[in-house]
Amino acid sequence: HIAGTNGKGSTSHMLAAILQQAGYKTGLYTSPHLKDFRERIKINGEMVAQDFVVDFVERTRLVSQAIEPSFFELTMCMAFDYFAAQEVDIAIIETGLGGRLDSTNIILPILSIITNIGYDHMNILGNTLEKIAAEKAGIIKKNTPVVIGEYLAETKPIFIEKARQCAAPIYFAQQQYSVADITLSTHALHCSVTDTDQNIKENFTLDLNGIYQTKNLCAILLAEKILVQHGFVINGEAGKYALANTKKLTGLFGRWDVIAQNPTVVLDVAHNEDGVKQVLEQLKMVKANSATIDKQPVTHFIIGMVKDKEVDKVLSLLPKDAVYYFTNAHIPRALPAEELKIKATAYNLNGSCFDEVNEALKAAKTIAALQDIIIVCGSVFLVGEVG
């Protein structure tokens, strides 16, 4: 069971890749989807069959009309029904929002993971890191081990106290592992990880090549270790292969995804303060690698956001020397491009508005020099409309 402000999708998919590569029939339930509703429910990287979705809706029509579950609740029930019918060996379940009151929290898992805590969904989860951490800590269960990916001075005591109340063994990935020697290629990240307990250093390659994935990697390695202690058989080489081929094995996309070169086009679902900070850190490293004396890459941001996000926080982080293309996803929650542009102008971020993301991308490709970088970000839904 996986919760956290950022990184839970990547963590879920990497862990699923490891388990399916180790020979386990692995169910994976995540949200939201980018292009196809069926992305939310997968077994061994294959989406749920369309016929099953139609059949499930038919079978549950009367009870749905009677109790009126939310879209997310119904989707979750569909996933559980599918995993049971297909007799999976293990299922990885990602929370929808928060943890304590999330509908996925009805499960009694063999392991819980909380990736990190940052500011997001504050209208629901609370406006301090402590309050948000308390909501996410709601997935910690009695006598069930919990892995904490990243913690802060404000959040660590909350996790420790909740684990104590539940008699749950608690493990902190950032104490257990340290990452070094990070290098990037276009479609991969290479790094070394040291297990501080055993002082063993190993090299890893990830096809999810955002630098922030190294933080998720530590939580995954710790989770893998705990699963092995619980009787799962995971060969080290199978695990390494899975991490180098997560996209191929699970179909995940939209995490610092380089979809074109000359100019470089990147898709990233970053949509909150912490997510955008990570993208900017990656951008800095990529630009430093690609800059030459006579050719400095210019960054082009194609950005669209939803109304309920901390739009001002995100805009305040963005570089003033980039070119901006304001747009919006075609969903009711989307912040209209014109409104986003007005907000952005207050932060000296200048650019034009576009009716949809592909129009913006076409414009950026026309303007950009070969060494430039075009980044599409700000909303999962926006990235989903690139095509």
Sequence and secondary structure as in RCSB ss.txt:
>XXXX:A:sequence
HIAGTNGKGSTSHMLAAILQQAGYKTGLYTSPHLKDFRERIKINGEMVAQDFVVDFVERTRLVSQAIEPSFFELT
MCMAFDYFAAQEVDIAIIETGLGGRLDSTNIILPILSIITNIGYDHMNILGNTLEKIAAEKAGIIKKNTPVVIGE
YLAETKPIFIEKARQCAAPIYFAQQQYSVADITLSTHALHCSVTDTDQNIKENFTLDLNGIYQTKNLCAILLAEK
ILVQHGFVINGEAGKYALANTKKLTGLFGRWDVIAQNPTVVLDVAHNEDGVKQVLEQLKMVKANSATIDKQPVTH
FIIGMVKDKEVDKVLSLLPKDAVYYFTNAHIPRALPAEELKIKATAYNLNGSCFDEVNEALKAAKTIAALQDIII
VCGSVFLVGEVG
>XXXX:A:secstr
 EE SSSHHHHHHHHHHHHHHTT  EEEE    SS GGGGEEETTEE  HHHHHHHHHHTHHHHHHH   HHHHH
HHHHHHHHHHTT SEEEEB SS STT GGGG   S EEE    S SHHHH SSHHHHHHHHGGG  TT  EEES 
  TTTHHHHHHHHHHTT  EEEHHHHEEEEEEEEETTEEEEEEEETTTTEEEEEEESS  TTHHHHHHHHHHHHH
HHHHTT    HHHHHHHHHTHHHHH    SSEEEETTTEEEE    SHHHHHHHHHHHHHHHHHH  SS    EE
EEE  BTTS HHHHHHHS TTSEEEE   SSTTB  HHHHHHHHHTTT  EEE SSHHHHHHHHHHH  TT EEE
EES HHHHHT  
